[in-house]
Amino acid sequence: MESDLKLLLRLLLLTLSLILSPILLGGAFEIEPVITSITDGKHSAVNSLHYSGAAVDFRIKNIPDAYDKESVALLIRERLTKDYQVVLESTHIHIEYHPSF
């Protein structure tokens, strides 16, 4: 089980880095992505996918006012497959790997 969790986490981070880097760094937006949470911290839901390593949060306070945060979240959502959910929260963009079988 532990090795499955580590593999899932590595795949999640690899996928997100491949997708987010061109979008945020020199792509559509020039923003350096900052991860604020993966499996650490307390989360609003007891069954949060953070606890299993299948969710990640990215800081939004470093996104310049010139960029619309909703547009950034929308572009990320468009670049990911339907297996990912992207939610713009008040302090971060929450991305979770939640495949629909």
DSSP file (Angstrom, degrees, kcal/mol; ACC not computed):
  #  RESIDUE AA STRUCTURE BP1 BP2  ACC     N-H-->O    O-->H-N    N-H-->O    O-->H-N    TCO  KAPPA ALPHA  PHI   PSI    X-CA   Y-CA   Z-CA
    1    1 A M     >        0   0    0      0, 0.0     4,-2.1     0, 0.0     5,-0.2   0.000 360.0 360.0 360.0 -46.1    0.0    0.0    0.0
    2    2 A E  H  >  +     0   0    0      1,-0.2     4,-2.3     2,-0.2     5,-0.2   0.900 360.0  49.6 -60.8 -41.8    2.8    2.4    1.0
    3    3 A S  H  > S+     0   0    0      1,-0.2     4,-2.3     2,-0.2    -1,-0.2   0.867 108.9  53.2 -67.1 -34.1    4.6    1.9   -2.3
    4    4 A D  H  > S+     0   0    0      2,-0.2     4,-2.6     1,-0.2    -1,-0.2   0.899 108.9  50.0 -63.7 -40.3    1.4    2.4   -4.2
    5    5 A L  H  X S+     0   0    0     -4,-2.1     4,-2.6     2,-0.2    -2,-0.2   0.918 110.9  48.1 -64.5 -44.4    0.9    5.7   -2.4
    6    6 A K  H  X S+     0   0    0     -4,-2.3     4,-2.5     2,-0.2    -2,-0.2   0.900 112.5  49.0 -64.2 -40.5    4.4    6.9   -3.2
    7    7 A L  H  X S+     0   0    0     -4,-2.3     4,-2.7     2,-0.2    -2,-0.2   0.931 111.5  49.1 -63.9 -45.6    4.0    5.9   -6.9
    8    8 A L  H  X S+     0   0    0     -4,-2.6     4,-2.6     1,-0.2    -2,-0.2   0.916 111.9  49.4 -59.4 -44.3    0.7    7.8   -7.1
    9    9 A L  H  X S+     0   0    0     -4,-2.6     4,-2.6     2,-0.2     5,-0.2   0.918 111.6  48.1 -62.9 -44.6    2.3   10.8   -5.5
   10   10 A R  H  X S+     0   0    0     -4,-2.5     4,-2.6     1,-0.2     5,-0.2   0.915 112.8  48.4 -63.1 -42.4    5.2   10.8   -7.9
   11   11 A L  H  X S+     0   0    0     -4,-2.7     4,-2.7     2,-0.2     5,-0.2   0.905 111.6  50.4 -63.9 -41.1    2.9   10.4  -10.9
   12   12 A L  H  X S+     0   0    0     -4,-2.6     4,-2.6    -5,-0.2    -2,-0.2   0.946 114.0  43.3 -60.7 -49.8    0.7   13.2   -9.7
   13   13 A L  H  X S+     0   0    0     -4,-2.6     4,-2.5     2,-0.2    -2,-0.2   0.883 114.4  50.1 -67.6 -38.2    3.7   15.6   -9.2
   14   14 A L  H  X S+     0   0    0     -4,-2.6     4,-2.3    -5,-0.2     5,-0.2   0.944 112.6  47.0 -63.7 -47.3    5.3   14.6  -12.5
   15   15 A T  H  X S+     0   0    0     -4,-2.7     4,-1.8     1,-0.2     5,-0.2   0.932 114.6  46.6 -59.9 -47.0    2.1   15.1  -14.4
   16   16 A L  H  X S+     0   0    0     -4,-2.6     4,-3.5    -5,-0.2     5,-0.4   0.896 111.6  50.7 -65.1 -39.6    1.4   18.4  -12.8
   17   17 A S  H  X S+     0   0    0     -4,-2.5     4,-1.8     1,-0.2    -1,-0.2   0.896 110.4  49.7 -66.8 -37.5    5.0   19.7  -13.3
   18   18 A L  H  < S+     0   0    0     -4,-2.3    -1,-0.2    -5,-0.2    -2,-0.2   0.854 120.1  37.1 -66.8 -33.8    4.9   18.7  -17.0
   19   19 A I  H  X S+     0   0    0     -4,-1.8     4,-0.9    -5,-0.2    -2,-0.2   0.891 120.1  43.7 -85.4 -42.7    1.6   20.5  -17.4
   20   20 A L  H  X>S+     0   0    0     -4,-3.5     4,-3.4    -5,-0.2     5,-0.5   0.856 101.1  66.6 -76.0 -34.9    2.0   23.5  -15.2
   21   21 A S  H  X5S+     0   0    0     -4,-1.8     4,-2.5    -5,-0.4     6,-0.3   0.929 104.9  41.8 -56.9 -50.4    5.6   24.5  -16.1
   22   22 A P  H  45S+     0   0    0      0, 0.0     6,-0.3     0, 0.0    -1,-0.2   0.843 119.3  47.0 -66.1 -29.3    4.8   25.6  -19.7
   23   23 A I  H  <5S+     0   0    0     -4,-0.9     6,-2.9     4,-0.2    -2,-0.2   0.946 124.9  26.8 -73.4 -48.4    1.6   27.3  -18.5
   24   24 A L  H  <5S+     0   0    0     -4,-3.4     7,-4.9     1,-0.2     2,-0.9   0.794 114.7  59.8 -91.9 -30.0    3.0   29.2  -15.6
   25   25 A L  S  <<S-     0   0    0     -4,-2.5     5,-0.2    -5,-0.5    -1,-0.2  -0.803 133.5 -33.0-106.5  95.4    6.7   29.7  -16.5
   26   26 A G  S    S+     0   0    0     -2,-0.9     4,-0.2     3,-0.3    -1,-0.1   0.502 120.4  91.8  78.8   2.8    7.1   31.6  -19.7
   27   27 A G  S    S-     0   0    0      2,-1.0    -4,-0.2    -6,-0.3    -1,-0.1   0.432 108.1 -30.2 -95.0-123.7    3.9   30.2  -21.2
   28   28 A A  S    S+     0   0    0     -6,-0.3     2,-0.3     1,-0.1    -4,-0.2   0.833 138.0  24.6 -66.2 -31.8    0.5   31.8  -20.9
   29   29 A F  S    S-     0   0    0     -6,-2.9    -2,-1.0    -7,-0.2     2,-0.9  -0.968  71.0-137.7-132.4 147.5    1.5   33.2  -17.6
   30   30 A E        +     0   0    0     -2,-0.3     2,-0.4    -5,-0.2    -5,-0.3  -0.675  57.3 131.3-104.7  77.6    4.9   34.1  -16.1
   31   31 A I        -     0   0    0     -7,-4.9    -4,-0.1    -2,-0.9    -2,-0.1  -0.992  55.3-133.3-131.6 131.8    4.3   32.7  -12.6
   32   32 A E        -     0   0    0     -2,-0.4     2,-0.2    30,-0.2    30,-0.1  -0.778  30.3-127.0 -85.0 120.0    6.5   30.4  -10.6
   33   33 A P        -     0   0    0      0, 0.0     2,-0.5     0, 0.0    27,-0.1  -0.479  23.8-164.8 -69.6 133.4    4.3   27.7   -9.1
   34   34 A V        -     0   0    0     25,-0.4    25,-2.8    -2,-0.2     2,-0.4  -0.974  11.5-143.1-121.7 117.1    4.6   27.3   -5.3
   35   35 A I  E     +A   58   0A   0     -2,-0.5    23,-0.3    23,-0.2     3,-0.1  -0.654  21.2 175.5 -78.6 128.0    3.3   24.1   -3.7
   36   36 A T  E     +     0   0A   0     21,-2.6     2,-0.3    -2,-0.4    22,-0.2   0.642  63.5   8.9-106.1 -20.2    1.8   24.9   -0.3
   37   37 A S  E     +A   57   0A   0     20,-1.1    20,-2.5     2,-0.0    -1,-0.3  -0.960  47.7 150.0-161.5 140.5    0.4   21.5    0.6
   38   38 A I  S    S-     0   0    0     -2,-0.3    15,-0.2    18,-0.2    16,-0.1   0.303  91.0 -15.8-127.1 -86.1    0.4   17.9   -0.5
   39   39 A T  S    S+     0   0    0     14,-0.1     2,-0.1    13,-0.1    17,-0.1   0.491 116.1  88.5-101.9  -3.8    0.0   15.4    2.4
   40   40 A D        +     0   0    0      2,-0.1    10,-0.0     0, 0.0    11,-0.0  -0.361  69.4  27.4 -90.2 170.1    0.9   17.8    5.2
   41   41 A G  S    S-     0   0    0     -2,-0.1     2,-0.4    -4,-0.1    -4,-0.0   0.008  90.4 -61.5  77.7 178.2   -1.4   20.0    7.3
   42   42 A K        -     0   0    0      2,-0.0     2,-0.3     9,-0.0    -2,-0.1  -0.834  49.4-158.7-102.6 142.0   -5.0   19.9    8.2
   43   43 A H        -     0   0    0     -2,-0.4     5,-0.1     2,-0.2    -2,-0.0  -0.854  27.5-113.8-123.9 157.9   -7.6   20.0    5.4
   44   44 A S  S    S+     0   0    0     -2,-0.3     2,-0.4     3,-0.1    -1,-0.1   0.778  98.2  57.0 -64.1 -29.3  -11.3   20.9    5.5
   45   45 A A  S >  S-     0   0    0      1,-0.1     3,-1.6     2,-0.0    -2,-0.2  -0.864  71.9-142.7-108.7 138.5  -12.6   17.4    4.7
   46   46 A V  T 3  S+     0   0    0     -2,-0.4    -1,-0.1     1,-0.3     5,-0.1   0.856 107.7  46.3 -61.4 -35.6  -11.8   14.3    6.7
   47   47 A N  T 3  S+     0   0    0     -3,-0.1    -1,-0.3     3,-0.0    -3,-0.1  -0.002  83.7 155.2 -97.9  28.7  -11.6   12.3    3.5
   48   48 A S    X   -     0   0    0     -3,-1.6     3,-1.0     1,-0.2     4,-0.4  -0.247  49.9-131.9 -56.3 140.0   -9.4   14.9    1.7
   49   49 A L  T 3 >S+     0   0    0      1,-0.2     5,-2.3     2,-0.2     6,-0.5   0.587  99.6  78.9 -71.8  -9.2   -7.3   13.4   -1.1
   50   50 A H  T > 5S+     0   0    0      4,-0.2     3,-1.5     1,-0.2    -1,-0.2   0.906  85.5  59.7 -60.8 -40.3   -4.4   15.3    0.4
   51   51 A Y  T < 5S+     0   0    0     -3,-1.0    -1,-0.2     1,-0.3    -2,-0.2   0.774 108.3  43.3 -63.7 -26.1   -4.0   12.6    3.1
   52   52 A S  T 3 5S-     0   0    0     -3,-0.4    -1,-0.3    -4,-0.4    -2,-0.2   0.426 117.8-110.6 -96.7  -0.1   -3.5    9.9    0.4
   53   53 A G  T < 5S+     0   0    0     -3,-1.5    -3,-0.2    -4,-0.4   -41,-0.1   0.621  88.3 115.3  83.6  12.8   -1.1   12.1   -1.6
   54   54 A A      < +     0   0    0     -5,-2.3    43,-3.5   -16,-0.1     2,-0.3   0.200  65.5  59.6-101.8  15.5   -3.6   12.6   -4.5
   55   55 A A  E     - B   0  96A   0     -6,-0.5     2,-0.3    41,-0.3    41,-0.2  -0.988  56.8-173.5-142.4 152.1   -4.1   16.3   -4.1
   56   56 A V  E     - B   0  95A   0     39,-2.9    39,-3.0    -2,-0.3     2,-0.4  -0.995  12.4-146.4-144.5 145.8   -1.8   19.3   -4.2
   57   57 A D  E     -AB  37  94A   0    -20,-2.5   -21,-2.6    -2,-0.3   -20,-1.1  -0.936   8.8-159.1-115.7 138.9   -2.3   23.0   -3.4
   58   58 A F  E     -AB  35  93A   0     35,-2.3    35,-2.7    -2,-0.4   -23,-0.2  -0.963  25.1-114.1-117.4 133.4   -0.6   25.9   -5.2
   59   59 A R  E     - B   0  92A   0    -25,-2.8   -25,-0.4    -2,-0.4    33,-0.2  -0.292  24.5-173.6 -61.2 143.3   -0.2   29.4   -3.8
   60   60 A I    >   +     0   0    0     31,-1.3     3,-1.8     2,-0.1    32,-0.2   0.498  68.2  84.1-114.8  -9.3   -2.1   32.2   -5.5
   61   61 A K  T 3  S+     0   0    0     30,-0.5    -1,-0.1     1,-0.3    31,-0.1   0.719  87.8  59.1 -68.6 -16.3   -0.8   35.2   -3.6
   62   62 A N  T 3  S+     0   0    0    -28,-0.1    -1,-0.3   -30,-0.1   -30,-0.2   0.455  80.2 103.1 -88.3  -0.2    2.2   35.2   -5.9
   63   63 A I  S <  S-     0   0    0     -3,-1.8     6,-0.1   -32,-0.1   -32,-0.1  -0.737  81.4-118.4 -81.7 119.3    0.0   35.6   -9.0
   64   64 A P    >   -     0   0    0      0, 0.0     3,-2.0     0, 0.0    -2,-0.1  -0.165  16.9-116.2 -58.5 151.3    0.3   39.3  -10.0
   65   65 A D  T 3  S+     0   0    0      1,-0.3     4,-0.1     3,-0.1    -2,-0.0   0.738 111.3  72.7 -59.4 -22.9   -2.9   41.4  -10.0
   66   66 A A  T 3  S+     0   0    0      2,-0.1     2,-0.4     0, 0.0    -1,-0.3   0.743  91.2  68.7 -66.0 -21.3   -2.5   41.7  -13.8
   67   67 A Y  S <  S-     0   0    0     -3,-2.0     2,-0.6     4,-0.0     3,-0.1  -0.812  85.8-127.4-101.0 139.6   -3.6   38.1  -14.1
   68   68 A D    >>  -     0   0    0     -2,-0.4     4,-1.8     1,-0.2     3,-0.6  -0.757  13.4-149.0 -83.3 119.1   -7.1   36.9  -13.3
   69   69 A K  H 3> S+     0   0    0     -2,-0.6     4,-2.4     1,-0.3     5,-0.2   0.832  97.6  56.7 -60.3 -33.8   -6.7   34.0  -10.9
   70   70 A E  H 3> S+     0   0    0      1,-0.2     4,-2.4     2,-0.2    -1,-0.3   0.873 105.3  51.8 -64.9 -36.3   -9.8   32.4  -12.3
   71   71 A S  H <> S+     0   0    0     -3,-0.6     4,-2.4     2,-0.2    -2,-0.2   0.885 108.7  50.7 -67.0 -38.5   -8.2   32.4  -15.8
   72   72 A V  H  X S+     0   0    0     -4,-1.8     4,-2.1     2,-0.2    -2,-0.2   0.947 112.9  45.5 -62.8 -48.2   -5.1   30.7  -14.4
   73   73 A A  H  X S+     0   0    0     -4,-2.4     4,-2.5     1,-0.2    -2,-0.2   0.893 112.6  51.7 -62.5 -40.4   -7.2   28.0  -12.8
   74   74 A L  H  X S+     0   0    0     -4,-2.4     4,-2.4     2,-0.2    -1,-0.2   0.911 108.8  49.9 -64.1 -42.8   -9.3   27.6  -15.9
   75   75 A L  H  X S+     0   0    0     -4,-2.4     4,-1.6     2,-0.2    -1,-0.2   0.904 111.4  48.8 -64.1 -40.8   -6.3   27.1  -18.1
   76   76 A I  H  X S+     0   0    0     -4,-2.1     4,-1.3     1,-0.2     3,-0.3   0.934 111.0  51.0 -61.9 -45.2   -4.8   24.5  -15.7
   77   77 A R  H  < S+     0   0    0     -4,-2.5     3,-0.3     1,-0.2    -2,-0.2   0.885 109.1  51.1 -59.5 -40.5   -8.2   22.7  -15.8
   78   78 A E  H  < S+     0   0    0     -4,-2.4    -1,-0.2     1,-0.2    -2,-0.2   0.815 109.3  50.7 -68.0 -30.5   -8.3   22.7  -19.6
   79   79 A R  H  < S+     0   0    0     -4,-1.6    -1,-0.2    -3,-0.3    -2,-0.2   0.702 100.9  74.7 -81.9 -20.1   -4.8   21.2  -19.8
   80   80 A L  S  < S-     0   0    0     -4,-1.3     6,-0.0    -3,-0.3     2,-0.0  -0.501  86.0-108.2 -90.8 161.8   -5.5   18.4  -17.4
   81   81 A T    >   -     0   0    0     -2,-0.2     3,-1.8     1,-0.1    -1,-0.1  -0.238  39.3 -94.9 -78.7 175.2   -7.5   15.3  -18.2
   82   82 A K  T 3  S+     0   0    0      1,-0.3    -1,-0.1    18,-0.0    16,-0.1   0.602 118.2  76.3 -67.7  -9.9  -10.9   14.6  -16.7
   83   83 A D  T 3  S+     0   0    0     16,-0.1    15,-3.3    14,-0.1     2,-0.4   0.565  88.2  71.0 -76.7  -8.2   -9.2   12.6  -14.0
   84   84 A Y  E <   -C   97   0A   0     -3,-1.8     2,-0.4    13,-0.2    13,-0.2  -0.867  66.1-155.8-111.4 143.2   -8.2   15.8  -12.3
   85   85 A Q  E     -C   96   0A   0     11,-2.4    11,-2.4    -2,-0.4     2,-0.5  -0.966   8.1-163.1-114.7 135.6  -10.3   18.4  -10.5
   86   86 A V  E     -C   95   0A   0     -2,-0.4     2,-0.4     9,-0.2     9,-0.2  -0.978   9.1-179.6-121.6 124.5   -9.2   22.0  -10.2
   87   87 A V  E     -C   94   0A   0      7,-3.0     7,-3.2    -2,-0.5     2,-0.8  -0.988  22.6-140.9-128.9 126.5  -10.7   24.3   -7.6
   88   88 A L  E     -C   93   0A   0     -2,-0.4     5,-0.2     5,-0.2     2,-0.2  -0.774  28.3-175.5 -84.6 114.5   -9.9   27.9   -7.1
   89   89 A E        -     0   0    0      3,-3.1     0, 0.0    -2,-0.8     0, 0.0  -0.454  41.5 -95.9-100.1 177.8   -9.9   28.5   -3.3
   90   90 A S  S    S+     0   0    0      1,-0.2     3,-0.1    -2,-0.2    -2,-0.0   0.798 120.9  18.9 -67.9 -27.9   -9.5   31.9   -1.6
   91   91 A T  S    S+     0   0    0      1,-0.2   -31,-1.3   -32,-0.0   -30,-0.5   0.465 129.2  12.6-120.8  -5.0   -5.7   31.3   -0.9
   92   92 A H  E     -B   59   0A   0    -33,-0.2    -3,-3.1   -32,-0.2     2,-0.6  -0.983  68.0-105.4-161.9 166.8   -4.7   28.6   -3.4
   93   93 A I  E     -BC  58  88A   0    -35,-2.7   -35,-2.3    -2,-0.3     2,-0.5  -0.943  36.6-151.8-102.6 121.5   -5.5   26.5   -6.4
   94   94 A H  E     -BC  57  87A   0     -7,-3.2    -7,-3.0    -2,-0.6     2,-0.4  -0.822  14.5-176.7 -97.0 126.9   -6.4   23.0   -5.3
   95   95 A I  E     -BC  56  86A   0    -39,-3.0   -39,-2.9    -2,-0.5     2,-0.4  -0.992   4.0-179.9-125.4 128.2   -5.7   20.2   -7.8
   96   96 A E  E     -BC  55  85A   0    -11,-2.4   -11,-2.4    -2,-0.4     2,-0.8  -0.972  29.0-131.7-131.0 145.9   -6.6   16.6   -7.1
   97   97 A Y  E     + C   0  84A   0    -43,-3.5   -13,-0.2    -2,-0.4   -14,-0.1  -0.844  40.7 155.4 -92.9 110.5   -6.3   13.4   -9.0
   98   98 A H        -     0   0    0    -15,-3.3    -2,-0.1    -2,-0.8    -1,-0.0  -0.670  27.6-155.9-140.1  77.6   -9.7   11.7   -8.8
   99   99 A P        -     0   0    0      0, 0.0     2,-0.8     0, 0.0   -16,-0.1  -0.268   8.0-141.9 -62.2 139.3  -10.2    9.4  -11.7
  100  100 A S              0   0    0      1,-0.1   -18,-0.0   -18,-0.0    -2,-0.0  -0.892 360.0 360.0-102.9 112.1  -13.7    8.7  -12.7
  101  101 A F              0   0    0     -2,-0.8    -1,-0.1   -18,-0.0   -18,-0.0   0.453 360.0 360.0 -86.1 360.0  -14.0    5.0  -13.6
